[in-house]
């Protein structure tokens, strides 16, 4: 049965070729803007030039160097700069990591203490407004209020919720120069975002199920085409739309959510540095395998509707669907075991220890404890 829900998404989505020019209309000229960037790829693909042109009549300051898995150590520097410059609007230009980091900056600018306190608290109530120019489709951060922030010192990584962007600009052409591995991880991340909201309880909403399946079907269809030609506008536009729609709340209305695969993946990234989307490609098949009894009905449904698995015994079909899920990730060029990435069993033991210490119960039914996480990771070792 559909669960009660209240839905609102205030982000204005601006999509299409040349739409970065719209920046000048979206940010008032009386604002002091801090523009945040990653490592510099925007200077090679024309994005930096387009942003500068659009904001030539605005008062701006730049902060560079927000890394993949944005670190509190870096974000503290950005917050200090923003405070000294009396910034009152933020523009994140980059992928999910830059946007996530900027969400914490927007809260940190109005917070007197250390911003890591806000991360540990899990949310912030007071923020300054921000907009985004998305350059890497994957996280959906451009149209939600979530972020994930890391601490290098303690090798920890936590989810944090603050503000929705006021607007986000998506131009598929800026994705044409992305490295193949980044695209593969982005597709995997998007796929697993959908599965976290879909592969839960059967019979809650036909509408949400079919909306989620349409994203999964699209990803399976366009992935090989993108691998062949990542400069096809329509395919990259579909990819961008999939990534945004996968985590902007639209497919989550009234349905149960899981997120155990993500919680385990965050720990793997924090401890080893493996790219987030890649960790999910490794872990999801293990989650499906270990929780096959609880998730069986939805696994069978995704098998029929997305992977075309329609015949055989119950166990055969579930095994085949897990195999096809792993095969899909392999087709992107991603490995799907920990050992292939030189990740040892000590990492599995540490994740179990951390989960036990925090007394976690992840998943739609709270079944994923430290012991179950260890079982999942051993399945994909």
Buried (B, 14 or more C-beta within 10 A) or exposed (E): EEEEEEEEEEBBBBBEEEBBEBBBEBBEEEBBBBBBBBBEBBEEBBBBEBBBEBBEEBEBBBBBBBBBBBBBEBBBEBBEBBEEBEBBBBBBBBBBBBBBBBBBBBBBBEBEEEBBEBBEEEEBEEBBBBBBBBBBBBBBBBBBBBBBBBBEEEBBBBBBBBBBBBBBBBBBBBBEBBEEBBBBBBBBBBBBBBBBBBBBBEEBBEEBBEBBBBBBBBBBEBBEBBBEEBEBEEBBBBBBBBBBBBBBBBBBBBBBBBBBBBBBBBBBBBBBEBBBBBBBBBBBBBBBBBBBEBBBEBBBBBBBBBBEBEEEEEEEBBBBBBEBBBEBBEBBEBBBBBEEBEBEEEBBEBBBEBBBEEEBBBBBBEBBBBEBBBBBBEBBB
